[in-house]
């Protein structure tokens, strides 16, 4: 018992006498995904059926972009989609036609709601559906 107490006292005195500081550093990076000034949330979804979450966002709040994630840290490919005439108000990703591939819904301030299908093999976007022009967001 005396040995345990002595060991405890030695350990405690060591901790008290020496300062232990965390050695955490951060690097300042401009951006990993480009110069995009968007106030829209980034949407995370598997856009190419590879079981990796990809990113859907709007660069400068006026063009659809899909960032395909390959599962490696800081390594992905951006595919730019159609531009929009006004700021994007909202975006949503869901499988609307039940084909196993997600579509992208976009609502802008000056265009009707649109749904785009994304062909990940061709890396292209196709207008799948558009609301009547009288139906603005």
JOURVEN-V329131 format. One record per backbone hydrogen bond with DSSP energy under -0.5 kcal/mol. CO is the residue of the C=O (numbers start at 1). NH is the residue of the N-H. If there is no record, write none. Layout:
CO;NH  CO;NH
This chain:
1;5  2;6  3;7  4;8  5;9  6;10  7;11  8;12  9;13  10;14  11;15  12;16  13;17  14;18  18;20  19;21  22;24  27;29  34;36  35;37  36;38  43;45  43;56  45;47  45;54  54;45  55;67  56;43  57;65  58;61  59;62  59;63  61;88  62;84  63;59  64;81  65;57  65;67  66;68  66;79  67;55  67;69  68;77  72;75  75;70  77;68  78;80  79;66  82;64  87;109  90;107  92;105  94;96  94;103  102;118  103;94  103;105  104;116  105;92  106;114  107;89  107;90  108;137  111;108  111;137  113;131  114;106  115;128  115;129  116;104  117;119  117;126  118;120  119;123  119;124  124;119  126;117  126;128  129;115  132;135  134;136  135;113
